Amino acid sequence: MNTRRKVLSAAIAGLAIPAVMLLAQGPAGAQDGSALQKKCMGCHGDAAPAAIKGPSLKGVFGKSVAADKAYAYSDGLKAKASQKWTQQNLDAFLADPNTWAPGTKMKGKAADPAERAAIIESLKTLK
């Protein structure tokens, strides 16, 4: 094998390892240890809808509230369907879901503002 091919092979191998690591982490931004992974993905994971408790978080940032037609939202979230999942709405919802959308099925909270900010930044990456 000539030198040029060796260099190219090494470069491809070098790119393959990080790519495999990223795939193993799951959805973009949902890396092991992240606030999103720890707090959210157990109920909002990529499993089939019947296997999870909440709707998919893929593409949720900027999307209309209660927009996933395959999920049975609470009346509290349906009442907010004219709104979008903005930074401010997500922050308020994650701080206290039942206050922002009374009757919501979501029980988890993120009381720490820094944790909420990290979760929201991760949600922005889920496409």
C-alpha positions in Angstrom: 0.0 0.0 0.0 1.5 3.4 -0.9 1.9 6.2 1.5 -1.0 8.2 0.2 -3.4 5.2 0.7 -2.0 4.7 4.2 -2.7 8.3 5.2 -6.2 8.2 3.7 -6.9 4.9 5.5 -5.7 6.3 8.8 -7.8 9.5 8.3 -11.0 7.4 7.6 -10.3 5.2 10.6 -9.8 8.3 12.7 -13.2 9.7 11.6 -15.0 6.4 12.1 -14.2 6.1 15.8 -15.9 9.4 16.8 -18.8 8.7 14.5 -19.4 5.3 16.2 -19.1 7.0 19.6 -21.7 9.6 18.6 -24.1 6.9 17.3 -23.7 5.0 20.6 -24.8 8.1 22.5 -28.3 8.1 21.1 -30.0 11.3 19.9 -27.9 14.3 19.3 -27.4 16.2 22.6 -28.6 13.2 24.6 -25.2 12.0 25.6 -24.8 9.8 28.7 -24.5 12.0 31.7 -26.3 14.9 30.2 -29.2 16.5 32.0 -31.5 15.6 29.0 -30.4 11.9 29.2 -30.7 11.7 33.0 -34.0 13.6 33.4 -35.9 13.1 30.2 -35.0 10.2 27.9 -36.3 7.5 30.2 -39.9 8.7 29.3 -39.2 10.5 26.1 -36.7 8.1 24.4 -36.5 6.8 20.9 -38.4 3.6 21.6 -41.7 2.8 20.0 -44.5 5.1 21.3 -46.1 2.2 23.3 -42.8 1.6 25.2 -42.4 5.2 26.4 -44.6 7.4 28.6 -44.2 10.7 26.9 -44.1 12.0 23.3 -40.8 12.1 21.3 -38.6 15.1 22.0 -37.2 15.1 18.5 -37.6 18.5 16.9 -39.6 19.8 19.9 -37.8 23.1 20.2 -39.8 25.7 18.2 -42.7 23.2 17.6 -46.2 23.9 18.6 -47.2 22.6 22.1 -49.2 19.4 21.9 -48.3 18.9 18.3 -47.6 15.1 18.2 -50.8 13.6 16.8 -49.7 10.1 18.1 -49.7 11.2 21.7 -52.7 11.8 24.0 -51.9 15.1 25.7 -53.6 16.4 28.8 -56.2 19.1 28.6 -53.6 21.5 30.1 -51.2 21.1 27.3 -54.0 21.0 24.6 -55.0 24.4 25.9 -51.6 25.7 25.0 -51.5 24.3 21.5 -51.5 27.7 20.0 -48.1 28.4 21.6 -44.6 27.1 20.6 -42.0 25.4 22.7 -39.7 28.4 23.0 -36.9 28.9 25.5 -39.3 30.7 27.9 -42.1 28.2 27.6 -39.8 25.2 28.0 -38.1 26.8 31.0 -41.4 27.5 32.7 -42.7 24.0 31.9 -39.6 22.2 33.1 -39.5 24.3 36.3 -43.0 23.1 37.3 -45.0 21.2 34.6 -48.2 21.1 36.5 -48.2 24.9 37.2 -47.5 25.7 33.5 -50.0 23.1 32.2 -52.4 22.0 34.9 -53.2 18.3 34.7 -50.2 17.4 32.6 -49.0 13.8 32.8 -45.4 14.9 33.2 -44.2 14.4 36.8 -40.5 15.3 36.5 -39.2 18.8 37.3 -35.9 20.5 36.8 -35.8 22.9 39.7 -32.2 24.1 39.0 -32.1 26.9 36.3 -28.7 25.8 35.1 -30.1 22.2 34.6 -33.1 23.5 32.7 -30.9 25.6 30.5 -28.7 22.6 29.7 -31.8 20.5 28.9 -33.2 23.2 26.6 -29.8 23.6 24.8 -29.9 19.8 24.2 -33.5 19.9 23.0 -32.4 22.4 20.4 -30.1 19.8 18.9 -32.6 17.0 18.6 -33.7 17.0 14.9 
